[in-house]
Amino acid sequence: MSLYQPSAQVEPTFKNYLQELYAETEDPASTTSFTDFFTPNGSLIVLQYTAVGAERITGLKHALMPKDGSKLWHHVPNVTDVYADTTWNKIYEVKGVIQTTYQGGNCSQAYYSTRFTVAKDNDNKPILALRAGSLLSYDDYIVEPSVSPTEIPCQGAMSSLTFHAGQL
């Protein structure tokens, strides 16, 4: 999370929420510890693929990253902003790099933009407690290049890679 750059509209607690959510996303074996973030009818969207509900979300996750650990992800979030803020939910937009490592050591990366729609409580505050069933949608609407492995090798020291608002 060393490159994480939230705007002033992003609550400080979102950083921990995002870090824990990504930890579950990146764990090939995680199931309910991942889906517990979502509402019962929450959705995971990765480009053209959509899964609604815990069973389908787990299925899509494991279709993209097998449980056997032969493919691993590492998210490097950068620019983080608020896309929309309503009475019922808040949508956070995160731009960054996803590194994919395959068994045998091949590592390549892609750029992503994701929108996380989080439900709000009765006080109009986003519910950012971990695994609280408040994530309405996890939408990877941009992954570029969209097929991995990509032609972009992983950068060992991610410190030289920084996005700027409006780049993706």
Secondary structure, 3 states (H helix, E strand, C coil): CCCCEECCCCCCHHHHHHHHHHHHHHCCCCCHHHHCCEEEEEEEEECCEEEECHHHHHHHHHHHCCCCCCEEEEEEEEEEEEEEECCCEEEEEEEEEEEEEECCCCEEEEEEEEEEEEEECCCCCECCCCCCCCEEEEEEEEEECCCCCCCCECCCCHHHCCCCCCCC
